[in-house]
Amino acid sequence: MSYFAVIYRYCDDAAKLEQNRPAHRAWLGQMFDQGRLKLAGPLTGAAPRAGLLLVEATDLAEAEAMVDQDPVCRDGLVASRD
């Protein structure tokens, strides 16, 4: 297994992001409970708004597939992801 740092840059729709926050946090909790998510949090001072996830996966494809399931990604609230 390897670790992958994922940076989200969120869309500008603060209302939709706030509305989606409970589902996003529930997903984060599930991934943490499964041992797949090692840390997550906002990147303060980042413009546009951004967040960092550290996930454990066998390869990049698995890491990408995992974060594709995050509600903020599924609902189109992530403008870009590295």
Residue pairs with C-beta under 8 A, 6 or more apart in sequence:
1 56
1 57
1 58
2 56
2 57
2 58
2 59
3 38
3 54
3 55
3 56
4 54
4 55
4 56
4 57
4 60
4 63
5 52
5 53
5 54
6 52
6 53
6 54
6 55
6 63
6 67
6 81
6 82
7 43
7 50
7 51
7 52
7 81
7 82
8 50
8 51
8 52
8 53
8 72
8 73
8 78
8 80
8 81
9 46
9 48
9 49
9 50
9 78
9 79
9 80
9 81
10 17
10 48
10 49
10 50
10 51
10 72
10 77
10 78
10 79
11 17
11 76
11 77
11 78
11 79
12 48
12 79
13 77
16 75
16 77
17 49
17 72
17 77
20 71
20 72
20 75
20 77
23 71
24 70
24 71
24 72
26 71
27 69
27 70
27 71
28 37
28 40
28 53
28 70
31 37
31 55
31 66
32 40
35 56
36 55
36 56
36 57
36 66
37 53
37 54
37 55
37 56
38 54
38 55
38 56
39 52
39 53
39 54
40 51
40 52
40 53
40 54
41 51
41 52
42 49
42 50
42 51
42 52
43 50
43 51
43 52
48 79
53 67
55 63
55 66
55 67
57 63
57 66
67 73
67 81
68 74
70 78
72 78
73 81
